[in-house]
Amino acid sequence: MTEKVNLTGRLVRPEGNFILACDDGRKLRLILPRMPVDLVEKMVVVTGTVRDDLVEVEGVAAF
């Protein structure tokens, strides 16, 4: 099942992957249309579709 969401947390990049360390403690792997390297290690809001622990990202913005 898929679900459209807005998630907040810290964007991290371990081992070349993009991960959202969510405010609620979850860690979700991100599939991104572009590489937001300027937002790594910053607090962001991610809009997209969740499937298990994977998010297909539509947008990422700092807050």
N, C-alpha and C positions, 0 to 999 in steps of 0.2 A: 504494500500500500504506500502511496506517495502522499505527501502533505506539503502545501505551500506554507512557508514560515518566514518570519523575521527573527533572527537570532542575534544576540549580543555576546561579545567576549573579546578575547585577545587573539590576534592573528599571529600564529607562529609558523616557522618553516624548518622543522627538523628533517634532516636527510633529504632535502630537496622537495619535500611535499608541503602543501599548505594545509594547516590544521587550524580549526577554530576551537580554542579553549573557552568553552561557553561559561557564562556566569553561573549556571546551575551545576557545573562540575563535569559535564560531558565533554568529550573531545571528538570532534567530527572532522573527517577528511573532506576537503573541498575540491570540486572539479570547477575550474575557473575559465571563463572565456578570454581573460587577459591576466597577466601576472602583476598583482598589486604590490610590488616589492617595496614601494614607498610607505606601505601600511603595515609592514611586518613589525611585530612587537608593539603594536598600538591597539587601542580599544576600537572595535569596529562594530557595525551592524551589517549582517549578511542577509540578503533576501534571496530565496531560492526554494528548491524542492528537496525534501529529505526522503532518502531511502535507506533504512537501517542506520548505519553510522556514516553515510555518505551524503553530501549536499551538492546538488547541481546548482551552481551559483548564477543568479541573474544580475546581482549587483553587490558591491561592497563599498561602504563609506565609513570614514572616521567619524567619531562623535566625541 
